[in-house]
Structures are given as structure tokens and as C-alpha cells.
Amino acid sequence: MSMINKFKEKIKGSLSTFDRMIFKGHFCFMHKKENRYYLLSQEKVLLKDFGKFALKVTGQIKDSAKKIAEEANRPYIYLNSPKVSKEEIAKKIMETDNIQQGLICVLGSVELCRAFSVVSNKERKELELNFMDRKCLYLYFYYLDEEFGFMHIRLQTWFPFDIRVYINGREYLSRQLDAAGISYDRYENSFLNISDLEKAQELANRLLTKKWDRTFDNFAHKVNPYLKRINKIFSKGYFWGLDQCEYATDVMFKSRNDLMSIYPDLVEHASLSFSSKDVMTFLGRKLNNNFLGEIVSDKKFRPQGVRVKHRMKENNIKMYDKWSVLRIETTINNPREFKVYKEAMRKGELRKTWVPMGKSISNVYRYAQVSQESNMRYLNALSAVEDTSEVVAELEELCESVQKNKKRYSGFNPVSKASCDIFLAVLNGSNCINGFSNKDIRNILYPNLPANSAVAKK
């Protein structure tokens, strides 16, 4: 039984879709050394001159970014520290300039990267072009996109020009709902109410069949002018993968009070009752001797509310509240912990079988499947929680003082010593057979009291 069915009187419905999605584009062929040298040969650049050549291309990309900002009449801002929240800057500019659509701003920041550098091979006494950790300029293009809403693109300006596209599934859904004329109430990146939930779920599911490579290739060509040259030399472009994704099931309660009437009990149950075995079950694994990893559960108090998180290796599932919405969210950083049914070579034959899932965008639908299954298993486990709100309300009323006939009577204190002694007496195991009477309770509470004493009569 799902928690949604158990507390259906308090719930409007539920919606499941992607939250944050980070797509990464990279040139797979650049990982082969011979392809790197082929690129330089086509550009007629010697290894010893690679640094100057790379600086030239980086300058072209930077100038192009400034031109894009200038043509859109938007600011280009260089940030002195990479620790500054770029999203906050972009949102502030969007609000101040009342941006309704298009480019918001372009931000530049020097950060650590994995890029090409020429190094000396002392054993072979020659120069080599290898991947190394270094620093370079990153460009952040923030957009209020017609299809995806608030999003941004992060471009590395040094070879091999890795690129990341950050979108939010609920931003996308918001745009789709507007286009379909479906009304909704939104709180941050969650929906408190949607007039047509069934249609909204259909619109959200469009992300599962979207032609991602075509969309992202268009984004990449817009921000990376050197991509045309790469396409011409290799007849290939970026390989796109889903680097990280969050898939959330939002349970929409009728009011904040309805959610908070059971949320403390949900938090207590999730943080105290769910074992490591349960966490593995939620994330589609079985606990056995072959598992090598760490499972951690923790509870965090935030200004917005309480969050319970369970992490298995790099992946996790968490629960938190967003006003009147209960969110169960699965985050996948390492998809190989899950499996996908696809063609693979087995004993020299190409056949369909279950294999570890990769980050290819062709597996987006499978990301959604395994995440939705995880979320539902979590919700089913929460169905063990009982609604104690009415009992608590009655107890609170019992504990309050009352006034009758101009006389005040103190409230019942269930944690006082006298009250606890009465509870222990009533719950005594010897009462299970024949029950108890007033005399039985009196004998337990006052075992050494004379029968004819004034206290006993009282």
C-alpha cells in the first residue's frame, strides 16, 4: 500500500518528472592521442607552438561570447572568484532587467579544468600532448529559454572545449503548461496545484523521448565558434551524456497543515527505521557479500524544513518538504549501479541482455524508470507511518487547564511522575489475563499503605 493511498484524504495528487539535469558534451575521439596530433596537423601547428595556438582559439571563443552578449544588449561579467553564486547573479539580473526571454547574461570565471597541455617525455625525449589538470576560463551563458525556461551553458574555453548544459525538468514543464493553457500554482521549483494533473504528467513525459542531441548541438554551435572547424576536420561533434540527474516524485497535499500533520512522523520513521538493506532496496540493489561501498543516512535541518537523505555510493534518495509538497527525489551520479536492457556482445554474438547503464542520452528514459521505481518503493515504505495528528490534538486539549463554575482545574500532565506511575500500573502485564480494578491499581501504586488510613480512603 502506498503512502499516497493511505493519506488520500489529505492529498490532491502526485507528479513525477526530472528536476535538475546536467548534460555533458565532449569529443570522445580527442581521447586518442593520434586524433589530437591529427588535429594539429590539419591546423598546421607544431607541438612546440600548441600553447600559442590554443591561446588564439581561446581568445576567439571569448570574443565570440562578448559579441553574443553585445548583440543581445546583455552584460558580460568577469568574476574574480569562482566561488561566487553565478545563478544568484543571473537571477538578479533577470529580475532587475525584467527579462522575459532570451539571453540573460554571460559570466566568465577562471576555474580548474582537465585540458590539453604539452609535456616533455624524458624517456622518449620528445614532446607529447596530454590531458592535465590546469586552470582556464569558463564561460557561463544564462538563458530564459523558450522551451526550457531558466537554464545555462558552461563552456570550457581551452582544448578540448568540454561543455555542460544545465536544465530543470520543472522549468520545462512550466513552459509546457503555459503553452497548453493549464493553470498552476508554483512555489520555487515545485507545483502546489495543477488544474489538470493527468495532462501535466503527459507533458512532463515528453522529456523521455526528446531528440536531445539535436537540441544540444544547436546550443553548442551557438556558443562555441570553433565547433565548425572540429566538425570539418573529424566529421563529428560532441558526444552527449547525462552526467547527473535528479528525478522527483512530488506528492501534493491540500494544504501545508495537512502535510505537517504527518511530516514529523515521516521524518522520524525515515531517519530511525530505514536500514542499509532498505536503502539498497529503494535503489534497486540487494545486500550481499559482493557489495563494496558505503551507505549513509542523515537528517539535516534547513531553513526551508527538514531533509532526510540516504546515500549508496555516488547515488542517493532523499525526502524533504516544499511548502505543501512532499518530495521524494532520486539522484543518479553513477548510472552503472543500474542496468538497461539493450544489445551487447555475449560470447561473440550480438544479443539483447541486461547490462550496466551508461551515461548516453539514449538512456534518459531508463534514468526515469529506475528513479520512479526508487521513489515509489520509498513511498510504499512510508505507508507504515500512522497519522497521529488527531490523537496529539486530543492530548493537547486534555493537557490544557479548564475553568468550570468559576473554578480553574489544572490540565493533565502525562509526563509527571504521578501520571507515569498510573500508566505503568495500568500497563502491568499481570492485567492481561483478568483485567484490573480500582483496588488492583491502588495496591500497585500504594503497596505498603494501611487499609484504614486516611490517605487510603482519599
C-alpha positions as CSV (number, residue, x, y, z in Angstrom):
1,M,0.0,0.0,0.0
2,S,1.4,3.4,-1.0
3,M,1.5,6.3,1.4
4,I,-0.4,8.3,-1.2
5,N,-3.4,5.9,-0.9
6,K,-3.2,5.8,2.9
7,F,-3.4,9.5,3.3
8,K,-5.6,10.2,0.2
9,E,-8.0,12.5,2.2
10,K,-5.1,14.9,2.6
11,I,-3.6,14.6,-0.9
12,K,-4.6,16.2,-4.2
13,G,-2.3,14.0,-6.4
14,S,1.3,13.4,-7.4
15,L,3.6,14.4,-10.2
16,S,6.8,12.7,-11.3
17,T,9.4,14.2,-13.6
18,F,13.0,15.3,-13.8
19,D,14.3,18.1,-11.6
20,R,17.9,19.1,-12.3
21,M,19.6,17.6,-15.3
22,I,23.3,18.1,-16.2
23,F,24.2,17.1,-19.7
24,K,27.9,16.9,-20.7
25,G,29.3,17.2,-24.2
26,H,32.8,16.1,-25.0
27,F,34.8,14.9,-28.0
28,C,35.3,11.2,-27.5
29,F,37.8,11.0,-30.3
30,M,40.1,13.5,-28.6
31,H,41.0,10.9,-26.0
32,K,43.0,9.1,-28.7
33,K,46.5,10.7,-29.0
34,E,46.6,10.1,-32.7
35,N,43.5,12.2,-33.2
36,R,44.9,15.1,-31.2
37,Y,48.0,15.1,-33.4
38,Y,45.8,14.8,-36.5
39,L,44.0,18.0,-35.4
40,L,47.3,19.8,-35.0
41,S,48.5,18.6,-38.4
42,Q,45.3,19.9,-40.1
43,E,45.8,23.2,-38.4
44,K,49.5,23.2,-39.4
45,V,50.6,23.7,-35.8
46,L,53.8,22.1,-34.3
47,L,53.7,20.7,-30.8
48,K,56.0,23.4,-29.5
49,D,53.6,26.0,-30.8
50,F,50.4,24.5,-29.3
51,G,50.3,27.0,-26.4
52,K,50.1,30.0,-28.8
53,F,47.6,28.3,-31.0
54,A,45.4,27.3,-28.0
55,L,45.5,30.9,-26.7
56,K,44.4,32.2,-30.1
57,V,41.4,29.8,-30.2
58,T,40.5,30.6,-26.6
59,G,40.6,34.3,-27.5
60,Q,38.3,33.7,-30.4
61,I,35.8,31.9,-28.2
62,K,36.0,34.7,-25.6
63,D,35.5,37.4,-28.2
64,S,32.5,35.5,-29.6
65,A,30.9,35.3,-26.2
66,K,31.3,39.1,-25.7
67,K,29.8,39.6,-29.2
68,I,26.9,37.4,-28.3
69,A,26.2,39.5,-25.2
70,E,26.7,42.8,-27.0
71,E,24.3,41.9,-29.9
72,A,21.7,40.8,-27.3
73,N,22.3,44.0,-25.3
74,R,23.2,41.9,-22.3
75,P,26.1,42.1,-19.9
76,Y,29.4,40.2,-20.0
77,I,30.8,40.0,-16.5
78,Y,34.1,38.6,-15.4
79,L,34.1,37.1,-11.9
80,N,37.2,37.4,-9.8
81,S,36.2,34.3,-7.7
82,P,34.7,31.0,-8.9
83,K,33.0,30.6,-5.5
84,V,30.5,33.4,-6.3
85,S,27.0,32.1,-6.9
86,K,26.6,32.6,-10.6
87,E,22.9,31.5,-10.5
88,E,22.1,34.3,-8.0
89,I,23.8,36.9,-10.2
90,A,21.9,35.7,-13.3
91,K,18.6,35.7,-11.4
92,K,19.2,39.1,-10.0
93,I,20.0,40.5,-13.5
94,M,16.9,38.7,-14.9
95,E,14.7,40.3,-12.3
96,T,16.2,43.8,-12.5
97,D,16.1,43.9,-16.3
98,N,12.8,42.2,-16.5
99,I,14.0,39.6,-19.0
100,Q,11.1,37.7,-20.5
101,Q,13.0,35.5,-23.0
102,G,16.5,35.0,-24.4
103,L,20.0,35.6,-23.1
104,I,20.2,36.9,-19.6
105,C,24.0,37.4,-19.2
106,V,27.4,35.9,-19.9
107,L,29.7,35.3,-17.0
108,G,33.4,34.4,-17.1
109,S,35.4,32.7,-14.4
110,V,38.8,31.0,-14.2
111,E,38.5,27.5,-12.7
112,L,40.2,24.2,-12.5
113,C,39.8,22.0,-15.6
114,R,41.1,18.9,-17.3
115,A,42.7,20.1,-20.6
116,F,45.4,19.6,-23.1
117,S,49.0,20.6,-22.3
118,V,52.3,19.9,-24.0
119,V,54.6,18.0,-21.7
120,S,58.1,16.6,-22.2
121,N,58.6,12.8,-22.2
122,K,62.1,12.5,-20.8
123,E,62.3,8.8,-21.5
124,R,61.4,9.1,-25.2
125,K,63.0,12.6,-25.4
126,E,60.0,14.1,-27.2
127,L,57.0,16.4,-26.6
128,E,53.6,15.0,-26.0
129,L,50.1,16.5,-26.0
130,N,48.3,15.0,-22.9
131,F,45.4,15.7,-20.6
132,M,46.5,17.6,-17.4
133,D,44.9,19.4,-14.6
134,R,45.2,23.2,-15.0
135,K,43.2,26.4,-14.9
136,C,41.3,28.0,-17.7
137,L,38.5,30.4,-18.4
138,Y,34.9,29.0,-18.2
139,L,32.0,30.9,-19.9
140,Y,28.5,30.7,-18.4
141,F,25.7,31.6,-20.8
142,Y,22.4,32.1,-18.8
143,Y,19.2,32.0,-20.8
144,L,15.5,32.3,-20.2
145,D,14.8,29.8,-23.0
146,E,11.5,29.5,-24.8
147,E,11.4,25.7,-24.2
148,F,13.5,25.0,-21.1
149,G,13.0,28.2,-19.1
150,F,15.8,29.3,-16.8
151,M,18.9,27.3,-17.9
152,H,22.6,27.8,-18.6
153,I,25.5,26.5,-20.6
154,R,29.0,26.1,-19.2
155,L,31.8,26.1,-21.8
156,Q,35.5,25.3,-21.2
157,T,37.5,27.7,-23.4
158,W,40.7,25.6,-23.5
159,F,41.1,22.4,-25.6
160,P,39.2,20.1,-25.7
161,F,36.3,22.5,-25.0
162,D,34.1,20.3,-22.8
163,I,30.6,21.7,-22.4
164,R,27.8,21.3,-19.9
165,V,24.1,22.1,-20.3
166,Y,22.1,22.6,-17.1
167,I,18.3,22.4,-17.3
168,N,15.5,21.8,-14.9
169,G,12.6,19.5,-15.7
170,R,10.1,21.6,-13.8
171,E,11.2,24.7,-15.6
172,Y,10.5,22.8,-18.8
173,L,7.1,21.6,-17.5
174,S,6.1,25.2,-16.5
175,R,6.7,26.3,-20.1
176,Q,4.7,23.4,-21.4
177,L,1.8,24.1,-19.1
178,D,1.7,27.8,-20.1
179,A,1.6,26.8,-23.8
180,A,-1.2,24.3,-23.1
181,G,-3.2,26.8,-21.1
182,I,-3.2,24.7,-17.9
183,S,-3.3,26.8,-14.7
184,Y,-1.0,26.1,-11.8
185,D,0.4,27.4,-8.6
186,R,4.1,27.3,-8.2
187,Y,6.5,27.5,-5.2
188,E,10.1,27.8,-6.2
189,N,10.7,24.7,-8.5
190,S,7.6,22.8,-7.3
191,F,4.0,22.8,-8.2
192,L,1.5,23.2,-5.3
193,N,-1.5,22.8,-7.6
194,I,-2.1,21.9,-11.2
195,S,-5.6,22.1,-12.7
196,D,-5.1,19.1,-15.0
197,L,-2.6,16.7,-13.3
198,E,-3.0,13.9,-15.9
199,K,-2.2,16.2,-18.8
200,A,0.7,17.7,-16.9
201,Q,2.2,14.3,-16.4
202,E,1.9,13.6,-20.2
203,L,3.7,16.9,-20.9
204,A,6.4,16.1,-18.4
205,N,6.9,12.7,-20.1
206,R,7.9,14.3,-23.3
207,L,11.4,14.7,-22.0
208,L,11.7,10.9,-22.2
209,T,11.5,10.9,-26.0
210,K,13.1,14.2,-26.8
211,K,15.8,14.4,-29.5
212,W,18.5,15.7,-27.1
213,D,21.5,15.6,-29.4
214,R,19.9,17.9,-32.0
215,T,18.9,20.4,-29.3
216,F,22.3,20.4,-27.6
217,D,24.2,20.6,-30.9
218,N,22.3,23.8,-31.6
219,F,23.3,25.2,-28.2
220,A,26.9,24.2,-28.7
221,H,27.2,25.8,-32.2
222,K,25.7,29.0,-30.7
223,V,28.4,29.4,-28.0
224,N,31.5,27.6,-29.5
225,P,32.6,29.1,-32.8
226,Y,35.5,26.5,-33.1
227,L,33.0,23.7,-33.3
228,K,32.5,24.2,-37.0
229,R,36.2,23.6,-37.5
230,I,36.1,20.4,-35.4
231,N,33.1,19.2,-37.5
232,K,35.0,19.8,-40.7
233,I,38.2,18.0,-39.6
234,F,36.6,14.9,-38.0
235,S,33.1,14.9,-39.4
236,K,32.0,14.5,-35.8
237,G,30.8,16.7,-33.0
238,Y,30.1,16.4,-29.3
239,F,29.1,13.2,-27.7
240,W,26.3,14.0,-25.3
241,G,25.7,12.2,-22.0
242,L,23.6,12.7,-18.9
243,D,26.2,13.5,-16.3
244,Q,23.9,13.9,-13.4
245,C,20.1,13.9,-12.9
246,E,17.5,14.3,-10.2
247,Y,14.1,12.7,-10.7
248,A,11.5,13.7,-8.1
249,T,8.0,12.5,-7.2
250,D,6.0,15.4,-5.7
251,V,3.1,14.4,-3.5
252,M,0.8,17.5,-3.4
253,F,-1.1,17.9,-0.2
254,K,-4.2,20.0,0.1
255,S,-2.5,22.4,2.5
256,R,0.7,23.0,4.4
257,N,-1.1,21.9,7.6
258,D,-2.2,18.6,6.1
259,L,1.5,17.9,5.2
260,M,2.8,19.0,8.6
261,S,0.3,16.9,10.4
262,I,2.2,13.8,9.3
263,Y,5.6,15.0,8.1
264,P,7.3,14.9,11.6
265,D,6.3,11.2,11.8
266,L,7.6,10.6,8.3
267,V,10.9,12.2,9.1
268,E,11.2,10.1,12.3
269,H,10.4,6.9,10.6
270,A,12.7,7.5,7.6
271,S,15.7,8.5,9.8
272,L,15.3,5.9,12.5
273,S,13.6,2.9,10.9
274,F,15.2,2.6,7.4
275,S,18.2,0.3,7.5
276,S,21.1,-0.1,5.0
277,K,19.2,-3.0,3.5
278,D,16.2,-0.8,3.0
279,V,18.2,1.9,1.3
280,M,19.7,-0.7,-1.1
281,T,16.2,-2.0,-1.8
282,F,15.0,1.5,-2.6
283,L,17.8,2.0,-5.1
284,G,17.2,-1.4,-6.8
285,R,20.1,-3.4,-5.2
286,K,20.3,-6.4,-2.9
287,L,22.6,-6.6,0.1
288,N,25.1,-9.3,-0.4
289,N,28.8,-10.1,0.0
290,N,29.6,-8.6,-3.4
291,F,28.7,-5.1,-2.4
292,L,31.7,-2.9,-1.9
293,G,30.6,0.6,-0.9
294,E,29.3,2.9,1.8
295,I,25.7,3.5,2.8
296,V,25.0,6.6,4.8
297,S,21.7,8.1,6.1
298,D,21.5,11.5,7.6
299,K,19.0,14.1,8.6
300,K,19.6,17.8,8.1
301,F,17.6,20.8,9.4
302,R,17.4,23.6,6.9
303,P,15.7,27.0,6.9
304,Q,13.2,25.5,4.4
305,G,12.5,22.4,6.6
306,V,13.9,19.0,7.4
307,R,15.6,16.8,4.8
308,V,16.3,13.1,5.2
309,K,18.9,11.7,2.8
310,H,20.1,8.1,2.1
311,R,23.3,7.7,0.0
312,M,24.5,4.5,-1.6
313,K,28.0,5.1,-3.1
314,E,27.5,8.0,-5.5
315,N,23.7,7.8,-5.8
316,N,21.1,8.8,-3.3
317,I,17.5,9.2,-2.5
318,K,16.1,11.9,-0.2
319,M,12.9,13.2,1.2
320,Y,12.1,16.8,2.0
321,D,9.1,19.3,2.1
322,K,8.5,22.2,-0.1
323,W,5.6,24.1,1.5
324,S,2.6,21.8,0.9
325,V,4.6,19.3,-1.3
326,L,6.3,16.2,-0.1
327,R,9.2,15.4,-2.4
328,I,10.9,12.1,-2.8
329,E,13.9,12.5,-5.1
330,T,16.4,10.1,-6.6
331,T,19.8,11.5,-7.7
332,I,21.9,9.4,-10.1
333,N,25.5,10.3,-10.5
334,N,26.7,6.8,-11.4
335,P,24.2,5.1,-13.7
336,R,26.3,1.9,-13.8
337,E,24.7,0.9,-10.5
338,F,21.6,0.3,-12.5
339,K,21.0,-1.9,-15.6
340,V,19.4,-1.3,-19.0
341,Y,18.1,-3.9,-21.5
342,K,20.0,-3.4,-24.8
343,E,22.1,-5.2,-27.4
344,A,25.5,-6.3,-26.3
345,M,28.2,-8.8,-27.3
346,R,27.9,-12.0,-25.4
347,K,30.1,-15.0,-26.4
348,G,30.8,-13.5,-29.8
349,E,27.1,-12.8,-30.5
350,L,25.2,-9.6,-30.5
351,R,22.0,-10.1,-28.5
352,K,19.8,-8.2,-26.1
353,T,20.6,-8.6,-22.4
354,W,20.8,-6.6,-19.2
355,V,24.0,-4.6,-19.0
356,P,25.2,-1.8,-16.7
357,M,23.6,1.5,-17.7
358,G,25.9,4.2,-19.2
359,K,25.5,8.0,-19.4
360,S,24.4,8.1,-23.0
361,I,21.4,10.3,-23.7
362,S,19.7,7.3,-25.2
363,N,19.2,6.1,-21.7
364,V,17.3,9.1,-20.4
365,Y,14.1,7.0,-20.4
366,R,15.8,4.4,-18.3
367,Y,17.0,7.0,-15.8
368,A,13.4,8.0,-15.3
369,Q,12.2,4.4,-15.0
370,V,14.7,3.4,-12.3
371,S,14.3,6.7,-10.4
372,Q,10.5,6.4,-10.4
373,E,10.7,2.8,-9.1
374,S,13.0,4.0,-6.3
375,N,10.7,6.8,-5.4
376,M,7.6,4.5,-5.3
377,R,9.4,1.9,-3.2
378,Y,10.3,4.7,-0.7
379,L,6.7,6.0,-0.6
380,N,5.4,2.4,-0.1
381,A,7.8,2.0,2.9
382,L,6.5,5.3,4.4
383,S,3.0,3.8,4.4
384,A,3.9,2.2,7.8
385,V,3.6,5.6,9.4
386,E,0.3,6.3,11.2
387,D,-1.5,9.7,11.3
388,T,-1.2,10.7,15.0
389,S,-2.3,14.3,14.4
390,E,-5.9,13.7,15.9
391,V,-4.5,11.9,18.9
392,V,-2.0,14.6,19.5
393,A,-4.7,17.3,19.3
394,E,-6.9,15.4,21.8
395,L,-3.9,15.0,24.1
396,E,-3.1,18.7,23.9
397,E,-6.7,19.6,24.7
398,L,-6.5,17.2,27.7
399,C,-3.4,18.9,28.9
400,E,-4.8,22.4,28.9
401,S,-6.3,23.8,32.1
402,V,-10.1,24.3,32.2
403,Q,-12.4,26.6,34.1
404,K,-15.8,25.4,35.4
405,N,-18.2,27.2,37.7
406,K,-15.6,30.0,38.2
407,K,-13.1,27.4,39.4
408,R,-9.9,26.6,37.5
409,Y,-8.7,23.0,37.1
410,S,-5.2,22.3,36.0
411,G,-4.5,20.3,32.9
412,F,-3.5,16.6,32.8
413,N,0.3,16.2,32.7
414,P,1.1,12.9,31.0
415,V,4.8,13.1,31.9
416,S,4.6,13.8,35.6
417,K,5.7,11.1,38.0
418,A,2.2,10.5,39.3
419,S,0.8,10.1,35.8
420,C,3.6,7.8,34.7
421,D,3.1,5.6,37.7
422,I,-0.6,5.3,36.8
423,F,0.3,4.3,33.2
424,L,2.8,1.7,34.4
425,A,0.2,0.3,36.8
426,V,-2.4,0.0,34.1
427,L,0.0,-1.5,31.6
428,N,1.3,-4.1,34.1
429,G,1.5,-7.4,32.4
430,S,-0.5,-9.2,35.1
431,N,-3.6,-7.3,34.0
432,C,-3.6,-9.0,30.6
433,I,-5.5,-12.1,31.9
434,N,-8.3,-10.8,34.1
435,G,-8.1,-7.1,33.6
436,F,-7.9,-4.8,36.6
437,S,-10.0,-3.0,39.1
438,N,-9.6,0.2,41.1
439,K,-8.3,-1.9,44.0
440,D,-5.7,-3.6,41.8
441,I,-4.3,-0.3,40.7
442,R,-4.4,1.1,44.3
443,N,-2.4,-1.9,45.5
444,I,0.3,-1.4,42.8
445,L,0.6,2.4,43.5
446,Y,0.5,2.1,47.3
447,P,1.6,-1.4,48.3
448,N,2.5,-0.5,51.9
449,L,-0.5,1.7,52.7
450,P,-2.7,0.6,55.6
451,A,-6.3,-0.2,54.5
452,N,-7.9,2.1,57.2
453,S,-5.6,5.1,56.8
454,A,-6.9,8.5,55.8
455,V,-4.7,8.5,52.7
456,A,-6.1,5.2,51.5
457,K,-9.7,6.5,51.9
458,K,-8.8,9.6,50.0
